[in-house]
Amino acid sequence: MASPSTISAPSRLARIVSLRAYHVRIPLRKPIVHASHSRTESDNVVVECRLSDGTVGFGEGVPRDYVTGETIDSSIDLLRRTDWSHLTTDVSSVADAFDVLHRIELPSVPGDDRGCRGNAARCAAEIAVFDAFGKFLGKNISELLMEAREYGDILKLRKSCRYSGAITSKPSLRKEVISALKMRFNWFPHCKVKVGTSGQNDPRRLRLFRKLLGTIDIRIDANEAWKPAEAAERIRELEPARISAVEQPLLHEDFDYLPALCQAVKTPIMLDESLCSRIDAERAIKAKACKLFNIRLSKCGGIFPSLDLALMAHRAGLGYQLGCQVGETGILSAAGRAFACTVQNIRYLEGSYDQYLVRERLTKQNLSFEWRGWAPRLKSPGLGIDVEPDRLASVTIREIPLYGQS
């Protein structure tokens, strides 16, 4: 008989025992306006994942019907109709956890030829599962991602990351000037300016912002505001302000005009609304329709699908930005932070607006970026955050059981 010292202890095991969705309504501190939409609140989906050992993880998605065709109702319906039972296998290692995460698949949506109309829901579920298993394994998501060797070409763990600022469309030029001065005095490295809003003189605004911002990198976001026949002229009018990129100048429906537009202007074109899935990315690369991808976790289906897009861009010689969703809470911001502190060569970084934008913080931690846009890598297991149950309850419109007993 083997002596006790030669008998290995059994591995700790955990499996998913319940999933629950929350429809939350997040009020914003101020109205956010751009060419496609105006909002004062955001309807988000939060997913709670509970493991057999009692560990709980949270994830978040922000559906936008004008981007991926998703609504809060369609997202919750997809989560309800998903068969979660095939994910409830025992996990004892990072490889086991990755296997479960890669098997998250929601029902297909009729007519979804781009493969993106379940992305916000999948993002919420994936991050919740990732958070739970990260806590169970005692590792932060950034650390876990470094073990995803298939993405080795784009991974590099860092202690911190640096966010850019943004000047959204405001009812008065005076308020925009104040925003620009805040960017300058806080030493942000980059600044995005929303353009294309009806009634605004964009050439005048950009000339003024360039004077106020000095050498700060300025890029613009048109949010599909321009028609194909006018886009090149609109961009050329703004190029004297030394803009570094133009985000989504045309409607997605006008995608076929983008290759010619890329050739007609000096400024690199970035895709956002036209870059929501692998199908979109393959089409854009083949058509040479852009120079940059705007990757957003919720819009693109979660962390692993977003890694796929970054790797595709890297191999095609394109740049990429990590964007955010207006109205996201600290849950989604923490996932973005993990991505930002793990993926290298991100051209621009958006997110972690927390205290600056949302009225209701759901996490104990303040996820807001600090002076000059710097933010540290979160190091606690999982997402590195603690969700406050009372705060979550205060913004919950409805709770929906998805699997098992909560």
Buried (B, 14 or more C-beta within 10 A) or exposed (E): EEEEEEEEEEEEBBBBBBBBBBBBBBEBEEEBBBBBEEBEBBBBBBBBBBBBEEBBBBBBBBBBEEBBBBBBEBBBBBBBEBEBEEBBEEBBEBEBBBEBBEEBEBBEBEEBEBBBBBBBBBBBBBBBBBBBBBBBBEBBBBBBBBBBEEBEEBBEBBEEBBBBBBBBBBEEEEBBBEBBEBBBEEEBBBBBBBBBBEEBEBBEBBBBBBEBBEEBBBBBBBBBBBEBEEBBEBBBEBBEBEBBBBBBBBBBEBBEBBBEBBEEBEBBBBBBBBBBBBEBBEBBBEEEBBBBBBBBBBBBBBBBBBBBBBBBBBEBEBBBBBBBBBBBBBBBBBBBBBBBBBBEEBBBBBBBBBBEBBEBBBBEBEBBBBEEBEBBBBEBBBBBBBBBEEBBEEBEEEBBEBBBEE
